[in-house]
Amino acid sequence: MATPVKVYGPPMSTALSRVLACLHEKDVEFQLIPINMSKGDHKKPEFLKIQPFGQVPAFQDESITLFESRSICRYICEKHAEKGNKRLYGTNPLEKASIDQWIEAEGQSFNPPSSTLVFQLAFAPRMKLKQDPKAIKQNEDKLQKVLEVYEKRLGESRFLAGDEFSLADLSHLPNTQYLVTAANRAEIFTSKQNVGRWWDEISSRDSWKKVVEMQKSS
Ligand SMILES: N[C@@H](CCC(=O)N[C@@H](CS)C(=O)NCC(=O)O)C(=O)O
């Protein structure tokens, strides 16, 4: 029997929860190794050997270690092409290119404003840090502009890369979950008809519900 892959970090991490959602979609067995970030365990020499930037997640499959959540997801899909959701990373070069295009859009356009808002609105209060109202306003404006592009795209197709749920949609789940639930910013998404419909659909997947449960019980 294959050894389960190892994922290092706390489920509350957005980047780690992207990998967890992918593992659930692909029905791949894994072992979650907790890393106590409040104690700075992610900056300790042992952890830096597997994640040299001192961030979570880190991922291990047999003797190979990987970091960067989106790359880890692509690896899981390629290695386990025949397991679980077989369409998650497409089935031909053109589908993969379209999925990659929207994963890039997530990483380059959606993530910068949305991760700043997640930090400012959800994590700063928990960590008793002062919020920065100017950064909140600027990033809300930036996110609105990005979502206008999404609204148009999602008026043309059911999901970002076409009519199948893919890694591109999945990549948006972690930040959006925090903005909709913990940061009281659901309206940014639900006020747009197509984006709201898309969010309802992608957040109702069993894979994502399992991740949300893991976050609640961690
Ligand atoms: N691009 C990286 C981002 C990783 C990242 O920013 N992780 C955060 C938690 S969600 C972290 O480790 N923050 C602590 C730090 O940067 O010191 C990925 O997708 O894996």
The ligand as an SDF file (V2000), in Angstrom:
LIG
                    3D

 20 19  0  0  0  0  0  0  0  0999 V2000
    2.3620   31.2820   -2.3920 N   0  0  0  0  0  0  0  0  0  0  0  0
    2.4040   30.4620   -1.1810 C   0  0  0  0  0  0  0  0  0  0  0  0
    1.9020   31.3190   -0.0200 C   0  0  0  0  0  0  0  0  0  0  0  0
    2.1390   30.6490    1.3040 C   0  0  0  0  0  0  0  0  0  0  0  0
    1.7280   31.5610    2.4420 C   0  0  0  0  0  0  0  0  0  0  0  0
    1.6640   32.8110    2.3060 O   0  0  0  0  0  0  0  0  0  0  0  0
    1.4350   30.9560    3.5800 N   0  0  0  0  0  0  0  0  0  0  0  0
    1.0660   31.7350    4.7420 C   0  0  0  0  0  0  0  0  0  0  0  0
   -0.1300   31.0790    5.4410 C   0  0  0  0  0  0  0  0  0  0  0  0
   -1.5570   31.0680    4.4170 S   0  0  0  0  0  0  0  0  0  0  0  0
    2.2350   31.7440    5.7010 C   0  0  0  0  0  0  0  0  0  0  0  0
    2.9290   30.7450    5.8540 O   0  0  0  0  0  0  0  0  0  0  0  0
    2.4510   32.8780    6.3550 N   0  0  0  0  0  0  0  0  0  0  0  0
    3.4910   33.0160    7.3480 C   0  0  0  0  0  0  0  0  0  0  0  0
    4.6710   33.7750    6.8410 C   0  0  0  0  0  0  0  0  0  0  0  0
    4.7060   34.1920    5.6620 O   0  0  0  0  0  0  0  0  0  0  0  0
    5.5990   33.9570    7.6380 O   0  0  0  0  0  0  0  0  0  0  0  0
    1.5280   29.2210   -1.3880 C   0  0  0  0  0  0  0  0  0  0  0  0
    0.5330   29.3150   -2.1120 O   0  0  0  0  0  0  0  0  0  0  0  0
    1.8640   28.1570   -0.8480 O   0  0  0  0  0  0  0  0  0  0  0  0
  1  2  1  0
  2  3  1  0
  2 18  1  0
  3  4  1  0
  4  5  1  0
  5  6  2  0
  5  7  1  0
  7  8  1  0
  8  9  1  0
  8 11  1  0
  9 10  1  0
 11 12  2  0
 11 13  1  0
 13 14  1  0
 14 15  1  0
 15 16  2  0
 15 17  1  0
 18 19  2  0
 18 20  1  0
M  END
$$$$
